[in-house]
């Protein structure tokens, strides 16, 4: 993974990141038809399977559609999410852990809420 300095470079290589088309003041994003087509196809098939069989991916897909995205664009969002997970796994050398984000953020939120409560107490006392 030393080949890709950032996740954006990895997404461009996979052909998942959109390309920007600009003319004058008009800027728009279009689908990337470049990149590694076999890697893109693998992420596409994984995304389709995730939407069919994984409730979290299905909920994410439906959320994107509810936000006004087309079904095709929502599928690309799922592909991007899967690519980001794979990039993180390869970069860190760790296996996938579905509870990873929950484990990391919950204690931090509890500590922050405790700090806010102590700050409020100090403000009330002064």
N, C-alpha and C positions, 0 to 999 in steps of 0.2 A: 504494500500500500504506500510505499515511499514514492511511488510514481505520481500519486495524486496529493498535492499539497493541501487541498481543501475538498470538502464534500461537493462543492459546486463544480469543480473540475471532474470529479468522478461522475456526477450526474450528466455533464456534457459528454463525457466519454461514452456513457451508456445510452445517450440519445434521449434522455428523459427530460432534461432541462429545456424550457422553451427558448426559441431564438427571438431576438428583438428585431423587428423590421421598422425602419424609420425613414420618413421622407418629409423633410421640412420640420414642421412642428408636430406632425402626427407620429406617434409611436404606438406599436402594437406588438403583441407576442404571437408567434406562430409555432406550430408543432415542429419539432426538430426531426428531420429525416436523415440526419447524419449520425455519426457515432457508430458504435459497435452494434450491428443489427442482431447478432446472435444473443448478446447480453440483453438487449432491449426485448427480444422475443421471450427470453427466459423470465424477465420481470413481468412481461405482459401475461404469460401463462400463470405465473405465481399469483398475480393480482386477481385474475379471473377465478382461480381456485380459492383464494382467500375470501373473496366476496361471496362465493357459493357456500363455503364451509366454516368460516370463522366469523363469529358474531361481532367481534370488535371491528374487524375490517368492514363488515357489512354495515354496521352502524356509522362508521366513518364515511363510507361511500354514500349512504343515504343522507348524511349531514351535508355533504358537498352538493348533492342534488337539491336539497332544500335551500341551500345558499344561492341557487340559481345557476349552478354549473350544468353543462350538458352531461349526459351519461358518459360520453367518451372522455371528457375532461376530468370527470370524477374518477374514472378508471385510471387516468394518468396520475392523479393525485395519490391513489392507492399504490401505484407503481413507484412513485417518488418516495413514499413513506417506507415501502419495503426496501428500496435501494439505500435509504438512509440507515435503516436497521442493519443491513448487510455490511455497509461501509463501517459502521461502528463496531460490529463484531470482528471484522477483519483487522481493523486498526488496533483494537484492544486485545485481540487474540482470545476472546472469551466466547463461550457458547451463549445462545439466546436465552434470556431470562424474561419471561412475560411480566414479572413483578418488579423489574429493575427500576423503572421510573417511580413506582409507588413507594419502594423502599427508600429511595434517595430523597424524595421531596417531602414526605410526611413528617419526619423528625424536624426538618428545617422549618416547616410551617408551624409546628408546635413550639419550637424555640422562639420564632418570631412573635407568635401570639403571646408567649410568656413575657417577652421583652416589652411588647406594647402595654400589657397589663401593668408591669412594674413602672413604666414611664407614666402611665395614667395615675398610678398611686402617688408617685413623686409629685406630679403636677397638682394633685388634690391637696397634698400635705403642705406645699409651699405657698 
